[in-house]
Amino acid sequence: MSEKLKLAIVGCGGIANGKHMPSLSKLKQVELVAFCDIEVEKAEKAAAQYGAEGAKVYSDYKELLEDGSIDVVHVLTPNSSHAEISIAAMEAGKHVMCEKPMAKTSEEARQMVEASKRTGKKLTIGYNNRFRPDSLHLHTLCERGDLGEIYYAKAHAIRRRAVPTWGVFLDEEKQGGGPLIDIGTHALDLTLWMMNNYKPKAVLGTTYHKLGQKENAANAFGSWDPEKFKVEDSAFGFITMENGATIVLESSWALNTLDVDEAKVSLSGTEAGADMKEGLRINGEDNSKLYTTKVDLGPGGVAFYDGSVESDADIEARQWIESIINDTEPLVKPEEAFVVTQILEAIYESAKTGKAVYLEEVFA
């Protein structure tokens, strides 16, 4: 493809400025030609910093989608509008990168997958933790069968005190939940991907709103307002898969614990195990002896000639754009992201009803 892909940003807030626009601006194959935000000042600022010459600014995404020259749209808005905007963008002939989680509900996520199939437009979800060096290496080991059959896993998303107090993170209506749908979604995506298992059978979940009620609480991002804290502060899930495998998902923004890990996974297989507790560690048995190996993921003591290392966000952006140019599948497939949303929704439902939720396969 000789011409650059013309890309639009819908939602010019924190994730756009902290992840997407800096990474996209490094790619020679794209130019950012349109920016949209309901707070138009944010779109204007983004256009000034990252936009191509003549980049347009919008406050209404529907007007932006009328521009037939736009090839790709990144949907970086609150969770409640992910499905609506993504579907409209695909129906307008655009490929879509939607930030995680895919949607508030599994029904919305299903509609997104179907829109991609119906329109023939590519759809991917922003699970950038798959692109970390430890994640990519562990996935290769899992694919190769080094761990054997992975039948038990833990998805870790625990913070001691790091409640995001800005934006709409504490708004249940706009987000659909708290740490489970925010950071638990990353850990669960990693776990399912490593296991290559997207067939959940039953889910049992609990949610808590305990520490969110505290005033003047110690917090990495400043004390939260208990009156505005409308989502859970912790959520836990017990997931059984059709093949008998078990996954335990733990997520919290605020928990009295020193066992803190985020976007990490522990795996137990018939041949070996792995975790990301202190770097990437592989454990197993060899010659009737137990072993633990810590994988060296560094450059082997030889510095990169220009001192740069590509970040997971940079790799995610590059792989996504290359999948469009080369007409290949993106690393994060929408059907996979759907199952993540399906399980998260089941955890919330189980927590409300006190009963297990049984799931059926939607995309064979």
Order of alpha helices (4+ residues) and beta strands (2+ residues): beta-alpha-beta-alpha-beta-alpha-beta-alpha-beta-alpha-beta-alpha-beta-alpha-alpha-beta-beta-beta-beta-beta-beta-beta-alpha-alpha-beta
